[in-house]
């Protein structure tokens, strides 16, 4: 996956400079093509559901987001990570099977790890609400032999 990133060396956190990055042609209606909106800095980023494409997309979106607006706190970091995870979410039935016996691929769950605070957050395909497991609270109970309470 890391070598594949070389294929996208032109991805940038800045919009293209029309005079440098976009070839313009004079027509009877003016110069074309012109950017008609925002997001052209990501032009060419892969959008398919292959593992390599999802890795490239997540890598560049994360780097550009952090470049433009680094998270200032845990809530902003969680929001950014949630957006990144959502951008590569696989809906059930959208990835073609390689043989009739293969199961359909989909995002069964997502996980966020806050290593500093020892907190895990997860959600499932059927429930997009994050559930939190605080390992600082859970581990002492397990070490004492207590049963963990069911998750909410």
C-alpha positions as CSV (number, residue, x, y, z in Angstrom):
1,X,0.0,0.0,0.0
2,X,2.8,2.5,0.8
3,X,4.4,2.2,-2.6
4,X,1.0,2.7,-4.2
5,X,1.0,6.2,-2.7
6,X,3.6,7.3,-5.3
7,X,0.9,7.1,-7.9
8,X,-0.8,10.0,-6.2
9,X,2.1,12.5,-5.8
10,X,-0.1,15.3,-7.3
11,X,-2.6,15.2,-4.5
12,X,-2.4,18.5,-2.5
13,X,-4.2,20.3,0.2
14,X,-4.5,23.3,-2.2
15,X,-6.9,23.9,-5.0
16,X,-5.3,23.7,-8.5
17,X,-3.9,26.9,-10.0
18,X,-5.7,27.2,-13.3
19,X,-2.7,28.8,-15.0
20,X,-0.4,26.0,-13.9
21,X,-2.4,22.9,-13.2
22,X,-5.4,23.0,-15.6
23,X,-5.1,23.3,-19.3
24,X,-7.6,25.8,-20.6
25,X,-9.0,25.9,-24.1
26,X,-10.6,29.0,-25.6
27,X,-14.1,28.3,-27.0
28,X,-17.1,30.4,-28.0
29,X,-18.4,30.2,-24.5
30,X,-15.0,31.1,-22.8
31,X,-12.2,29.1,-21.4
32,X,-12.9,25.4,-20.5
33,X,-12.4,23.4,-18.4
34,X,-12.6,25.4,-15.3
35,X,-13.1,24.1,-11.8
36,X,-16.8,24.4,-11.1
37,X,-16.6,23.8,-7.4
38,X,-14.4,22.8,-4.5
39,X,-12.5,19.5,-4.1
40,X,-10.4,19.5,-7.2
41,X,-7.3,19.2,-5.0
42,X,-8.3,15.6,-4.7
43,X,-8.9,15.0,-8.4
44,X,-7.7,11.5,-9.3
45,X,-7.9,10.0,-5.8
46,X,-9.3,6.5,-6.1
47,X,-12.9,5.9,-5.1
48,X,-13.4,2.1,-5.6
49,X,-13.7,-0.4,-2.7
50,X,-10.4,-2.2,-3.2
51,X,-8.2,-2.4,-0.1
52,X,-5.4,-0.4,-1.9
53,X,-7.8,2.4,-3.0
54,X,-9.4,2.6,0.5
55,X,-5.9,2.9,2.0
56,X,-4.8,5.7,-0.4
57,X,-8.1,7.6,0.1
58,X,-7.9,7.4,3.9
59,X,-4.2,8.3,3.9
60,X,-4.6,11.5,1.8
61,X,-7.8,12.6,3.4
62,X,-6.2,12.3,6.9
63,X,-3.0,14.1,5.9
64,X,-4.9,17.0,4.2
65,X,-7.4,17.3,7.1
66,X,-4.6,17.5,9.6
67,X,-2.7,20.0,7.4
68,X,-5.7,22.3,7.1
69,X,-7.2,21.9,10.6
70,X,-5.5,19.6,13.1
71,X,-7.9,18.3,15.8
72,X,-7.6,20.4,18.9
73,X,-9.2,18.0,21.3
74,X,-10.5,14.4,21.6
75,X,-14.0,15.3,20.2
76,X,-12.5,16.9,17.1
77,X,-10.2,13.9,16.6
78,X,-13.1,11.5,17.0
79,X,-15.1,13.5,14.5
80,X,-12.2,13.4,12.0
81,X,-11.7,9.7,12.4
82,X,-15.4,9.0,12.1
83,X,-15.4,11.0,8.8
84,X,-12.4,9.0,7.5
85,X,-14.0,5.7,8.4
86,X,-17.3,6.7,6.8
87,X,-15.5,7.6,3.6
88,X,-14.4,4.0,3.1
89,X,-17.5,2.2,4.5
90,X,-18.6,-0.8,2.5
91,X,-22.3,-1.1,2.2
92,X,-23.5,-4.7,2.1
93,X,-23.8,-6.0,-1.5
94,X,-21.7,-3.4,-3.2
95,X,-18.5,-5.4,-3.6
96,X,-18.7,-8.1,-6.4
97,X,-18.0,-11.7,-5.4
98,X,-15.0,-13.4,-7.0
99,X,-17.0,-16.7,-7.0
100,X,-20.6,-17.7,-6.3
101,X,-19.6,-19.3,-3.0
102,X,-17.8,-16.2,-1.6
103,X,-19.7,-14.2,1.1
104,X,-20.5,-10.6,0.3
105,X,-18.0,-8.1,1.7
106,X,-19.1,-5.3,3.9
107,X,-17.9,-3.2,6.8
108,X,-18.9,-5.4,9.7
109,X,-17.5,-3.1,12.4
110,X,-15.3,0.0,12.9
111,X,-12.9,0.6,15.8
112,X,-11.3,3.7,17.1
113,X,-8.4,3.3,19.6
114,X,-7.5,6.2,21.9
115,X,-4.2,4.7,23.1
116,X,-3.3,7.7,25.4
117,X,-6.5,7.3,27.5
118,X,-6.8,3.5,26.9
119,X,-10.3,3.8,25.4
120,X,-11.7,1.7,22.6
121,X,-14.8,2.8,20.7
122,X,-16.6,0.5,18.2
123,X,-19.7,0.4,16.1
124,X,-21.3,-2.3,14.0
125,X,-22.8,-2.4,10.6
126,X,-26.3,-2.5,12.1
127,X,-25.6,0.3,14.7
128,X,-23.6,3.3,13.7
129,X,-23.6,4.6,17.3
130,X,-20.1,4.5,18.9
131,X,-19.9,2.3,22.0
132,X,-17.1,3.0,24.4
133,X,-14.9,0.6,26.4
134,X,-12.7,2.3,29.0
135,X,-9.8,-0.2,29.6
136,X,-8.7,1.8,32.7
137,X,-12.0,0.9,34.4
138,X,-12.4,-2.6,32.9
139,X,-8.9,-4.1,33.5
140,X,-8.9,-3.8,37.4
141,X,-12.3,-5.5,37.5
142,X,-11.2,-8.4,35.3
143,X,-7.9,-8.8,37.2
144,X,-10.0,-9.2,40.4
145,X,-12.1,-11.9,38.7
146,X,-15.2,-9.8,38.4
147,X,-17.4,-10.2,35.4
148,X,-17.6,-7.4,32.9
149,X,-21.0,-5.8,32.5
150,X,-22.6,-6.1,29.1
151,X,-22.0,-3.2,26.7
152,X,-24.7,-0.7,26.2
